[in-house]
């Protein structure tokens, strides 16, 4: 802030000297007029920068997932970069459960403030209101700050299953019940698999757990024939050869795994492309300039070398979806989720 004020002062001094030098002339040259206009614009820009929102103070950031998971990891990398760049004090609280409903409820106990934030899962506003109407969760109660990570779901089988493709899984399903490992009903991995197997008319049943790591272990141990997990989480298992990706719930073929070109679920004939989003929210009533300013600060931190190094070491690819765009995205996926809910959860 001091540097910006100093810069503004220097620009004003330059302008004053220019005006003094021209004081004896009744007419100004085109060059002088252009120079004064440029300096005035620079002053205005400096003043705007000086008034822009800058994060300060203590930030209480609630995280819907347990420490050590992907959501927790990306939050801590982001918080550390904000601390390094702005000197703020980020406090991370892992308030797990209900896709962020518990974290949001805790935040609701505080007055609206950009310093009170929650990292939540997209399911909080898509499936949770359908599965648990008593939660009374509404997007209208919150401001969307922006996304930290977006991930697609990939369909996976064990290397020992004998299945190498979607066609193989369909063939297996003709004579066997398909046991798929997933989140509890309403969770992201449950929704996409429930929708897929339902639309495909396959006899399938969920083996549920409280985390995708457990789902992956269920497949590797043979307790389930397949599972779905985010592309990021599945990466190490695919690269080790333990899991085989046979489809991605996306409109785009996935080539991020070496040696694989993962086909899309829509190419199988089923339009199920619901992704995973983990994003920051604050309470409705927080000034829009502060909401945008905070996400702008996150974006600026992502350009620092320390952030890039930490993200690369963790295999974290940040998502750049801002709050306004994110809200529209979530509304779309809420409609898609309701369609699956009405068909297979009623």
C-alpha positions in Angstrom: 0.0 0.0 0.0 2.9 2.4 0.8 4.5 1.7 -2.5 1.3 2.4 -4.3 0.8 5.7 -2.5 4.5 6.6 -3.2 4.0 5.9 -6.8 0.8 8.1 -6.9 2.8 10.9 -5.3 5.6 10.7 -7.8 3.1 10.8 -10.7 1.5 13.9 -9.2 4.9 15.5 -8.8 5.7 14.8 -12.5 2.4 16.3 -13.5 3.0 19.4 -11.4 6.4 19.9 -13.0 4.9 19.5 -16.5 2.2 22.0 -15.8 4.7 24.5 -14.4 6.8 24.3 -17.4 3.8 25.0 -19.6 2.5 27.8 -17.4 3.7 30.7 -19.6 2.2 29.3 -22.8 -1.4 30.0 -23.8 -1.5 26.9 -26.0 -0.2 23.5 -25.2 1.4 21.2 -27.7 -0.3 17.9 -28.7 2.6 16.1 -27.0 2.0 17.9 -23.7 -1.8 17.3 -23.8 -1.2 13.6 -24.5 1.4 13.4 -21.7 -1.0 15.0 -19.2 -3.8 12.7 -20.2 -1.5 9.7 -19.7 -0.4 10.9 -16.3 -3.9 11.6 -15.2 -4.9 8.0 -16.1 -2.0 6.6 -14.2 -3.0 8.6 -11.1 -6.5 7.3 -11.4 -5.3 3.8 -11.7 -3.0 4.2 -8.7 -5.9 5.6 -6.7 -8.1 2.6 -7.7 -5.4 0.1 -6.8 -5.0 1.9 -3.4 -8.7 1.4 -2.7 -8.9 -2.2 -3.9 -9.7 -4.9 -1.3 -6.6 -6.4 0.3 -7.0 -9.5 2.7 -6.0 -8.7 6.2 -6.6 -10.0 9.7 -7.5 -13.6 10.7 -9.5 -15.8 8.3 -11.5 -18.7 9.8 -11.7 -21.3 7.0 -13.8 -24.3 7.6 -13.1 -27.5 5.6 -15.8 -30.1 5.0 -13.3 -33.0 4.7 -10.9 -34.6 7.1 -7.2 -33.5 7.4 -5.0 -35.2 4.9 -7.5 -35.5 2.1 -7.4 -33.6 -1.2 -9.9 -30.9 -0.1 -7.9 -30.2 3.0 -4.6 -30.2 1.1 -5.7 -27.7 -1.5 -7.1 -25.4 1.2 -3.9 -25.5 3.2 -1.7 -24.7 0.2 -4.0 -21.8 -0.7 -4.1 -20.5 2.9 -0.3 -20.7 3.2 0.2 -18.7 0.0 -2.2 -16.0 1.2 -0.3 -15.8 4.5 3.0 -15.6 2.6 1.7 -12.9 0.2 -0.5 -10.8 2.5 0.6 -11.6 6.1 -2.9 -12.8 7.1 -3.6 -15.4 9.7 -5.5 -18.3 8.2 -7.1 -20.7 10.7 -8.1 -24.1 9.2 -11.0 -25.9 10.9 -11.9 -29.4 9.7 -15.6 -29.7 10.3 -16.4 -32.9 8.5 -19.7 -34.2 7.3 -22.7 -33.6 5.1 -20.7 -32.3 2.2 -20.1 -29.0 4.0 -23.5 -28.5 5.8 -21.8 -28.8 9.2 -19.1 -26.3 8.2 -21.7 -23.9 6.7 -23.9 -24.2 9.8 -21.0 -23.2 12.0 -20.3 -20.2 9.7 -23.9 -19.2 9.9 -23.4 -18.5 13.6 -21.2 -15.5 12.7 -22.1 -12.2 11.2 -21.5 -12.0 7.5 -17.8 -11.3 6.9 -15.2 -12.2 4.3 -13.1 -13.4 7.1 -15.6 -16.2 7.8 -15.4 -18.8 5.0 -16.2 -22.5 4.4 -14.8 -24.9 1.8 -17.7 -27.1 0.7 -18.5 -29.8 -1.8 -20.8 -29.2 -4.8 -23.1 -31.9 -3.4 -24.1 -29.4 -0.6 -26.2 -27.6 -3.1 -27.0 -30.4 -5.5 -27.9 -33.7 -3.8 -27.9 -32.8 -0.1 -31.1 -30.6 -0.3 -32.8 -33.5 -2.1 -31.6 -36.2 0.2 -32.0 -34.2 3.4 -34.7 -31.5 3.1 -34.5 -30.8 6.8 -31.0 -29.3 6.2 -32.8 -26.3 4.6 -29.7 -25.5 2.5 -30.1 -22.8 -0.1 -27.6 -21.2 -2.4 -29.4 -17.9 -1.7 -27.9 -17.9 1.8 -24.4 -17.7 0.6 -22.0 -15.8 -1.6 -19.8 -18.0 -3.9 -16.2 -16.8 -3.6 -14.7 -19.2 -6.2 -13.4 -22.7 -6.9 -10.2 -24.2 -5.5 -10.4 -27.5 -7.4 -12.6 -29.1 -10.0 -12.2 -32.7 -10.8 -13.9 -35.2 -13.1 -15.0 -38.6 -11.9 -13.5 -41.7 -13.6 -14.9 -45.2 -13.6 -12.3 -47.7 -12.4 -11.8 -51.5 -12.2 -9.1 -53.6 -10.7 -6.3 -55.0 -12.8 -7.2 -58.5 -11.5 -10.9 -58.2 -12.5 -10.4 -59.4 -16.0 -12.3 -56.3 -17.2 -10.6 -53.9 -19.5 -13.4 -51.7 -20.9 -17.0 -50.6 -20.5 -18.1 -53.3 -22.9 -16.4 -55.9 -20.6 -18.2 -54.6 -17.6 -21.6 -54.7 -19.4 -20.8 -58.3 -20.4 -19.9 -59.1 -16.8 -23.2 -57.6 -15.7 -25.3 -59.9 -17.8 -24.6 -62.8 -15.5 -23.5 -61.0 -12.3 -24.8 -58.3 -10.0 -22.4 -55.4 -10.3 -21.2 -54.4 -6.9 -19.8 -50.9 -7.1 -18.0 -49.1 -4.3 -19.1 -45.5 -3.7 -19.9 -42.7 -1.2 -23.1 -43.0 0.7 -26.3 -42.3 -1.3 -26.2 -38.7 -2.5 -22.5 -38.4 -2.6 -20.8 -37.6 -5.9 -19.4 -41.1 -6.7 -22.7 -42.7 -5.8 -24.7 -40.3 -7.9 -22.7 -40.8 -11.1 -22.6 -44.6 -10.8 -26.2 -44.9 -9.7 -27.2 -42.8 -12.8 -25.0 -44.7 -15.2 -26.0 -48.2 -14.1 -29.6 -47.2 -13.9 -29.7 -45.7 -17.4 -27.8 -48.8 -18.7 -30.4 -51.1 -17.2 -27.7 -53.1 -15.3 -28.3 -55.0 -12.1 -26.1 -53.0 -9.7 -25.8 -52.4 -6.0 -23.7 -50.0 -4.0 -21.1 -50.9 -1.4 -20.8 -47.6 0.4 -18.1 -46.1 2.6 -17.2 -42.7 4.0 -14.3 -42.1 1.6 -13.0 -42.8 -1.9 -9.8 -44.3 -0.6 -11.8 -47.0 1.0 -13.8 -47.5 -2.2 -10.6 -48.0 -4.1 -9.4 -50.6 -1.6 -12.7 -52.4 -1.9 -12.1 -52.8 -5.6 -8.5 -53.8 -5.2 -9.5 -56.4 -2.6 -12.3 -57.8 -4.8 -15.2 -56.8 -2.6 -16.5 -54.6 -5.4 -16.0 -54.9 -9.1 -15.7 -51.2 -9.9 -15.7 -47.7 -8.3 -15.6 -44.1 -9.2 -13.1 -41.6 -7.9 -11.8 -38.2 -9.0 -9.1 -38.2 -11.6 -6.6 -36.7 -9.1 -7.2 -39.3 -6.4 -7.1 -42.2 -8.8 -3.8 -41.0 -10.5 -1.4 -42.9 -8.3 -3.4 -46.2 -8.5 -3.6 -46.0 -12.2 0.0 -45.2 -12.6 1.0 -48.1 -10.4 -1.1 -50.4 -12.5 -3.5 -51.4 -9.7 -6.5 -49.8 -11.3 -7.7 -49.5 -14.9 -9.8 -46.5 -16.0 -12.6 -47.5 -18.3 -14.6 -44.3 -18.6 -14.8 -40.7 -17.5 -17.9 -38.8 -16.6 -17.1 -35.9 -18.9 -17.7 -34.7 -22.4 -14.0 -34.9 -23.1 -11.7 -37.9 -23.6 -9.1 -38.0 -20.8 -5.5 -38.4 -21.7 -3.9 -37.4 -18.4 -2.9 -41.0 -17.5 0.1 -42.2 -19.4 -0.8 -45.1 -21.7 -4.5 -44.5 -21.5 -7.1 -42.6 -23.6 -10.1 -42.8 -21.3 -13.4 -42.7 -23.3 -16.3 -40.6 -22.1 -19.4 -41.9 -20.5 -21.5 -40.0 -23.1 -19.7 -42.1 -25.8 -21.4 -45.1 -24.2 -24.7 -43.5 -24.8 -25.3 -42.0 -21.3 -25.2 -38.2 -20.7 -23.8 -38.2 -17.2 -21.1 -35.6 -16.8 -21.4 -34.4 -13.2 -18.0 -33.3 -11.9 -16.6 -32.7 -8.4 -16.2 -29.1 -7.2 -14.6 -27.9 -3.9 -15.1 -24.2 -3.5 -15.2 -21.4 -1.0 -18.4 -19.7 0.2 -19.1 -17.0 2.7 -22.4 -15.7 4.1 -24.9 -13.7 2.0 -24.5 -10.0 2.9 -20.8 -9.8 2.4 -19.9 -6.9 0.1 -19.5 -8.1 -3.5 -16.2 -6.2 -3.9 -14.7 -8.1 -0.9 -15.9 -11.4 -2.3 -14.3 -10.7 -5.7 -11.3 -9.1 -4.1 -10.6 -12.2 -2.0 -10.7 -14.5 -5.0 -8.6 -12.1 -7.0 -6.0 -12.3 -4.1 -6.1 -16.1 -4.4 -5.5 -15.9 -8.1 -2.6 -13.6 -7.6 -1.0 -16.0 -5.1 -1.3 -18.8 -7.6 1.2 -16.9 -9.7 3.9 -17.0 -7.0 6.8 -19.4 -7.2 6.2 -20.8 -3.7 2.6 -21.6 -4.6 3.5 -23.2 -7.9 6.2 -25.4 -6.2 3.8 -26.5 -3.5 1.0 -27.3 -6.0 3.3 -29.2 -8.2 4.7 -31.3 -5.3 1.1 -32.2 -4.3 -0.1 -32.8 -7.9 -2.6 -30.0 -7.4 -4.0 -28.2 -10.5 -6.0 -25.2 -9.3 -9.4 -24.4 -10.8 -10.0 -20.8 -11.9 -13.8 -20.7 -11.8 -14.9 -17.4 -10.2 -17.9 -17.1 -7.9 -20.4 -15.8 -10.4 -19.6 -18.5 -13.0 -19.5 -21.1 -10.4 -23.0 -20.4 -9.2 -24.3 -20.9 -12.7 -22.4 -24.1 -13.0 -23.8 -25.4 -9.7 -27.3 -24.6 -10.8 -26.9 -26.7 -13.9 -25.5 -29.7 -12.0 -28.2 -29.3 -9.4 -30.8 -29.8 -12.2 -28.8 -32.8 -13.6 -28.7 -34.3 -10.1 -32.4 -33.8 -9.5 -33.1 -35.8 -12.7 -31.1 -38.7 -11.4 -32.7 -38.4 -8.0 -36.2 -38.4 -9.4 -35.4 -41.6 -11.4 -33.4 -43.7 -9.0 -33.7 -42.3 -5.5 -37.4 -42.1 -5.1 
